[in-house]
Amino acid sequence: MAHAAKFNVGSDSADVTVFDGIRGKQQVKMIKTYPNSLIVYISAKRELRYQRLNKRSEKVRETGLSYEQFMKEEKVKTETGIPRLGQKADLKIENNGTLEEFREKVAKFYNQAWK
């Protein structure tokens, strides 16, 4: 999958490309092959992530998800390695506040990185 993403990005003319939901070392390695690449790790407290997930209900399986089910899903292999990948990130953003506070953190990062 990482190679397919690299192929698609290689033909894109955008100034900035965002990969969302990185779950594996191969994806990180692929991203690091690009000049000026940065890995940004965005985290939030577990309870807050659960509340936001329920509020969004983007995916069918997320609608009405109990906290116990949420905790069980966090223990699957693709999820348990995320904090380790986050330790290798170029920047970490804690997203425990409001949407406006998060936007301010992202804007600050963007202005420092690309201005």
TITIKOL-643827 format. One record per residue (C-alpha): residue in one letter; x, y, z. Coordinates in Angstrom, 3 decimals. Example, Ala and Ser with C-alpha at 12.3 -4.5 7.8 and 13.67 -1.06 7.14 Angstrom:
BEGIN
- r,x,y,z
- a,12.300,-4.500,7.800
- s,13.670,-1.060,7.140
***
This chain:
BEGIN
- r,x,y,z
- m,0.000,0.000,0.000
- a,2.863,2.373,0.766
- h,4.221,1.909,-2.759
- a,0.818,2.653,-4.305
- a,0.610,5.840,-2.264
- k,4.103,6.850,-3.380
- f,3.113,6.356,-6.998
- n,0.062,8.597,-6.581
- v,1.955,11.305,-4.710
- g,4.783,11.273,-7.226
- s,2.402,12.418,-9.951
- d,0.756,15.104,-7.783
- s,1.716,18.758,-8.178
- a,0.511,19.875,-4.719
- d,2.878,21.835,-2.492
- v,1.800,19.869,0.581
- t,0.532,16.293,0.752
- v,-1.029,14.850,3.905
- f,-1.138,11.152,4.730
- d,-3.742,10.426,7.369
- g,-3.836,7.316,9.509
- i,-0.275,6.028,9.187
- r,-0.125,2.623,10.825
- g,3.140,0.984,9.780
- k,6.903,1.354,9.502
- q,6.778,0.935,5.718
- q,4.490,3.934,5.392
- v,6.866,6.022,7.519
- k,9.841,4.893,5.412
- m,7.990,5.799,2.212
- i,7.099,9.264,3.505
- k,10.693,9.885,4.578
- t,11.864,9.316,0.984
- y,10.356,12.677,0.015
- p,12.415,15.822,0.447
- n,11.216,18.079,3.271
- s,8.942,15.366,4.632
- l,7.690,15.605,8.185
- i,5.838,13.140,10.356
- v,3.347,14.827,12.678
- y,1.903,12.716,15.479
- i,-1.442,13.959,16.756
- s,-2.691,12.386,19.941
- a,-5.511,12.850,22.416
- k,-6.646,11.252,25.634
- r,-8.441,7.944,25.153
- e,-11.765,9.116,26.622
- l,-11.758,12.190,24.405
- r,-10.970,10.116,21.304
- y,-13.911,7.874,22.161
- q,-16.263,10.851,22.589
- r,-15.148,12.364,19.293
- l,-15.483,9.059,17.473
- n,-19.065,8.666,18.671
- k,-19.901,12.246,17.779
- r,-18.496,11.886,14.246
- s,-19.868,8.408,13.482
- e,-18.074,8.535,10.111
- k,-18.066,4.767,9.646
- v,-20.977,2.391,10.073
- r,-19.090,0.281,12.615
- e,-18.457,3.386,14.767
- t,-22.121,4.234,15.263
- g,-23.169,3.242,18.776
- l,-19.754,1.779,19.593
- s,-19.491,1.049,23.319
- y,-16.450,2.143,25.289
- e,-15.601,-1.530,25.851
- q,-15.675,-2.173,22.081
- f,-13.563,0.932,21.512
- m,-10.979,-0.321,24.021
- k,-10.958,-3.742,22.343
- e,-10.325,-2.172,18.919
- e,-7.407,-0.186,20.323
- k,-5.683,-3.481,21.141
- v,-5.562,-4.810,17.579
- k,-2.150,-5.064,15.942
- t,-2.596,-2.094,13.599
- e,-3.395,0.185,16.547
- t,-0.906,-0.909,19.200
- g,2.143,0.224,17.212
- i,0.922,3.778,16.685
- p,2.511,5.240,19.856
- r,5.890,3.726,18.857
- l,5.611,5.354,15.436
- g,4.669,8.593,17.175
- q,7.919,8.536,19.130
- k,9.764,8.914,15.815
- a,7.647,11.856,14.678
- d,9.192,15.196,13.818
- l,6.439,16.991,15.709
- k,3.849,15.954,18.274
- i,0.567,17.767,18.788
- e,-1.662,17.065,21.785
- n,-5.280,17.479,20.692
- n,-7.025,17.528,24.061
- g,-8.590,20.958,23.747
- t,-11.133,22.629,21.527
- l,-11.235,22.565,17.756
- e,-10.063,26.182,17.724
- e,-7.068,25.333,19.928
- f,-6.171,22.467,17.605
- r,-6.426,24.729,14.563
- e,-4.110,27.231,16.260
- k,-1.526,24.502,16.922
- v,-1.695,23.318,13.310
- a,-1.417,26.887,11.986
- k,1.604,27.541,14.211
- f,3.269,24.356,12.985
- y,2.491,25.152,9.347
- n,3.827,28.694,9.633
- q,7.051,27.486,11.233
- a,7.579,24.625,8.793
- w,6.739,26.278,5.470
- k,7.062,30.004,5.822
***
